[in-house]
Amino acid sequence: MTFDLNPTQTLAMALGVLYLGSFVIARVAFLRDNNIPVPVVGGILFALVTTLLYVRWDVGATFDMALKGPLMLAFFASIGLGADLRLLSRGGPQLLVFAAVCALYLIVQDTLGVLAAVGLDLHPLIGLLSASITLSGGHGTGAAYAQQFGDVHNLAGAMELALACATFGLVIGGLLGGPIAGRLIRRHGLRPQPEELVADDEHPRESEETPIGSDTLLLTLFQLSLCLIGGGLLADAFSGASFTLPSFVWCLFIGVLIRNLAPLTPRLTVHRPTVDAMGFLALSLFLAMALMSLRLWELVGLAGPLLVILLAQTLGMAAFATFVTFRVMGRRYDAAIMAGGHCGFGMGATPTAVANMEALTRRYGPSPQAFLVVPLMGAFFIDFLNAIVIQGFLALPLFGF
């Protein structure tokens, strides 16, 4: 027996998945402490139930995913709308150095994933999905490329693999950063060094005291629609080029333009709280829809090899943060905190990195520079750098794109 759900019913089911995830996370400390996303928890539990129903009683459901694509693009557009380039003036050379370190690690991460996949006689695309696409890119980027790989190369279980790897990365990134940075701090006898931050008086922050209301929602919806339309047009325009970028990167780029040109048109000024709320909602609903249709039985044959690849990625991240990130960033206390943040950043997401650094600074002392550089990297550079590195790998004859 199979139930067919229309777009409205699918959306209602996705909202129910989010409520389920929130209910469970509120009662399981491990999930809260390791920053496991609400839609991932709810979606996996929902998938377990539907898998049991299918295997035991042959009861299934099909979902109309017409809203899934636009929700994904809206999430990346919200990232662009939240990226204020004026803040880059405060990062200085350290931000550029950290960007170079992160770019190098993206290459190392993808190389390690592809080599491990080929060595295990798996499709090379599985290596990329278990590398920077999901670990440095997170659930949103992983789901976007998984959809592309499934459509273009008919890679079975691509979405399930991507979301499984991204979830693994969030957990490991949150568990890895603290011990590695703490060991560096104790081993080298590092202490916080007071430093003056560049004043931001010359770049007054936009007023965010206006509460979210109908006006801010209407404006943000208009801005997001411009990002989706403009990003789609650019993606179509460059679709035949030798070097192409996915639609979500173009939407993010349009968002950055709108965000930083908004001061020229005060009526279009971005309202950051509304953008953040709508971006979070779009990502949550997108992930819930993606996870609702998980076919867990299709992953059984890949469980062993996938764990081998992810274990190799974990060891690679630990070694890179210890011997590259820490040393290149200056071998100081700030460098150790950044190394801990890079573990969360390289395996999970920017929130994981910030959580690692907060835990470290509560114990060892403040690090203003780390809290400036690492989040800025997540806001401005990582998605663009990751897209460039991924497209560079996909251009290799090995992948046949």
N, C-alpha and C positions, 0 to 999 in steps of 0.2 A: 504494500500500500504506500502510495506516494502523495504527499500534499504539496500543491503548488501555491506559493505565496506571491502576491503582486507587490509592486514597489512600496505601497503604503504599509502592507502587512510586514514586509521585510524590514522597513524602517522601525516599526513598532517592536519587532523581535530584537533588533539591534539595541534599541533603548533598554529592553528587558535584560539583555546580556550585560550592559553597562551597570545596571542596578545590581545584578547578581555579583559582578566583580567588586563593586563598592562594598556590598554586604560582607563578602568573604574577607577582603583586605582589612576592613575595620576590626575583624576578629582574629586575624592571624598576624602576629607581630613580625614574623620572618618576612612575609610578603611586603609589609610596610617598610621595614628597615632596609630592604634591598631594592626599593624603588620599582617593584614589578608593576607595570601599568594595569589599570583597571580593566581595559578591554581585553588584555591578554589573559588575565585570570578568568574573567567571565566567559570569554570565548573558548578557552580550553575546556572549562567545565561543561559548557554547552556542547562542545564537540564530543566530549566523553559520553555524555548522555545520548546524543544522537547516534554515535557509533554503537553503543549498547543496543539501542532500539533497532538499528539496522541489522546488526549481526545476530541478535537473539530473536527478534520478531519480524524482521524484514519490513520495518516501517521507516520511511525516509521522507525527505522534504527537499524541494527545489526552491531557490530564492531568486527573485528578480533583482539583479545587482545594477540597475540603471543608474543609481545615485553614487555608486562606489567610486567611479572614476572622477567625477566632479568634486567629491569630498576630498580625495587625495590631492588634487590640484589646488583646492582651496587651502589645505593645510600648508603646503609649500609656499603659496602666495602670502599667507599670514606671516611666515618667517621673513620673507622679504619686506613686508610692510613694517616689521618691527626692527629692522636693521638701520640704525642711525649712524651714518658714516662719520659724523662729527666726533663720535667717541674714539675713532681710530687715532686721532691726534694725541690721545693720552697713553696709548700703548707703547709708542716709541719703537726703538730697535728690537726690544725684547719680543714684541708681538710678531715682527717679521721673522726673527730667528725661530720662534716657536712654530710659526707657519711652515717654515722650511723643514723643521723636525717632523711635523705632522705629515707633510707631503712625502718625505722619505719613508715614514712608517707605512703610509698607505701603499706604497710600492712594495715594501717588504711584506706587508700583510697579504696582498694579492698574490705575490710570487709564492709565498709559503702555502697559501690555500690551493693554488693551481697545481703546484708540484705534489702536494699531498693527495689531491684528487686523482691526478694522473697515476701516481704510485699505487693507489688503491683501485685502479682500473674503473674510475668513475668519470662521468662527463666533466670536462674542464669547467663548464658553467657552474657545476656544483661547487667547485673550488672557489669561484668568485662569489657565489652566494654565501659561502661560509667564511668570507674574508671581509674586505672593506665595505662591500655593499650592505651587509647587515650589521657587522660589528662596529665599524666606525660610522656607518650611515644610519643605523637604527631601524626601527620597525617600518617607518614611512618609506625610506629609500629602499629597504629590502623588499617591501611589498610592491613598490613601483617597478623595480627591475624583474622581480619574479613574474609579474604579469606580462612583461615584455618577453622574457625568456619562454614562458609558457605559450604565448601567442606565436612567436617567430620560430622557435625551435621545438615546440611541442614537448617541452621538458616536463615530464610527469611529476606531480607533487611539488612544483617549484614554490608555490605560495606557502605550503606547509613547511618546507625546508627553510625558507627565508625567515618566517616568523619564529620557528623553533631556534634558529641560530641567533636571532636578535634577542630573544628572551634569555637564552643562555648567556649572551654577552652582558646583558644588564646585571644578571646575578653575579657573574664572575668579576665584572668590572667593579662592582661595589665591594666585593670581598678581597680583591687583589691590591687595590691602591693603598689602603691603610697600612698593611704589613710591609709592603715594599718601601714606602716613604718613611715609615717609622724606623725601619732597619737602617736606611741611609742616614737619617738624622742621628741615631744613636751611634752608629759606626764612625761617623766623621765628627761627632761632637758639635753639631750645628745648633745655632741659636738664632732667634729672630733679630733682624737688624732694622731699627727704626728708619723709615725713609719718608720723605715728603712726596705726596702725590701732586701731580700737576693740577692746579685749580681749574675748575670747569666754569669759572665765572664768565669767560668769554663765549661760552656756548650754553646759554641758559636752557635748562630743560623745559620741554613743553609742559604745560599745565595738565596734570592728569587728575585734578580734583573733581572734574565734571563726572558725575556718576553715569554708568551705562544706562541708556534710555533709548527711546524710539528714534531720536535724531542720530545718536551715535551708531545704532544698529543699522539704520538706513544708509548712512554714509559709508560704513564699513562694508556692507553688502555691495554697494556700488563700486567701491575700490577693489574688492575681491573679484567682482564680475569683470572689471577692466583687466585685471591680471590674467584671468582665465581666457578671456577673448584675445588679448594681446599675445599671451603665451602660445595659444593655439595657432594664431596667425604666423608667429615667428617659427614655430616648429614645422608648420607646413612649408614655409618659405625655404627653410634650410634642410628639408627632408632629403633632397637629392644631393646634398653636399658630401664631400669625402669624409668630413668630420662633423658628426651630428650630435646633438644633445637631446635627452628626453624632454617631453613637454613640461614636466614639473620644474625642470631647471629654468626654462624660459619664463614660466609663471613666477618663479622666485625672483628672477632678474627684473621683470616688470614691477614687482612689488618693491624692490630696492629703489628703482627709479621714482616711483610714486612717493615713497617715504621721504626721499631726500630732495625731491623737487617741490614737496608740499609747502614749505615755507614761502615759496613764490606765489602760491595761491592759498591764502589763509582759510578759505572756505573748504578746502580739501585736506586740511591738516589731519593727520592720522591720530585716532584716539587709541592709544596703546592698550588700555585695559579691555576695550571691546575687541580689538584685533586678537589679543591673547586668548580671550574667552572663546571666540569663534574658531580660532585655529585649533585650540584644544578640543573643542566639540567636534570639529570636522575630522581630526585625526582619530578621536575615540570612536566615532561612528564608522569610519572607514575600516579601522582594525576589527571592530566588532563584526562588521559584515564579512570581512575576509576570513575571520576565524570561525564564523558560524557554519561554514561549509567545509570545515576540515575533514578529510578522510584519513583518519589516523592509521588505519590498517595499511595504507599505501606506504607508510614510513617505516614499517617493521624491517624490511630488507635493507634499509639504509642506516638504521640506528647505530650499528657497530662502527662502520666506516665514518659516519658523521661525527661520532664522539672522538674518534682518533684525530680527525682534522681539527676539531675544536680544542682538543687537548694541546695539539701542536701550536695553535694560535695563542692559547693561554701562556704557554712557556715562552713563545716568541715575544708577547707583550711584556712579560715580566723582565726578560733579558733586555729588551730595547729600552724600557723605562729606566732600568738600572744603569746600563752601560752607555746609552746614547742621550736620552732626554736629560738625565741628571747632569751629565758632563758638559753637554753642549750649552745648556742653560746656565752654566756658571759654577756648579759644584757648591752652591751656597744653600742656605736654608730655604730660600724661595724656590730654588731649583728642585729641591727634594719635594716640596709641596706640589710643584708643577708636575713632577714625575708621578706622584700619587694621583693627581688630577688626570694626567694623560692615560693612566690605566683605566679610569672610568670613562674617559673620552674615547679611547681607542677600542674598548671592548663593549661599551654600552652607549652612553649619550651624555650630553652636557650636564643634565641634572645629576647624573651619577658622579661625574667629575666634581661638581660643586659639593655634593654630599661627602665625597671622600675628603676634600680639602677642609670642609667645616669640621669634620671629626678630628682631623689632624691638628688644626689650629686651636681647637678647644683644649687640646692636651699640651701642645708644644708652644703655642703663641701665634700671634697674628702674622699674616703674609699678604699685605695689600696688593703687592705686585702680582702674585699668583691669581688673586681673585679678580684682577683686572684683565690679565692676558688670556687666561683659559676661557672664561665665558665669551670674550670678544672673538676668540678663534671659532667658537661654536656658532656665534651669531653671524659672522661675516664670511669666513673662508672655507670651512670644512666641506660644505655641500658642493661648492664650486670645484675645489681641489679634488674631491672624491669623484665627481662626475668626469673630470678630465682624465684622472688616472684610470678609471674604469673603462672609459671610451678608448684610451690608449691600449689597454689590454685586449678589448674586444676587436681592435683593428688587427691583431696578430692573426696569421693564417690558421693558427690552432683552433680558433673559435668559428671561423667560417662566416662572419658577419660581412 
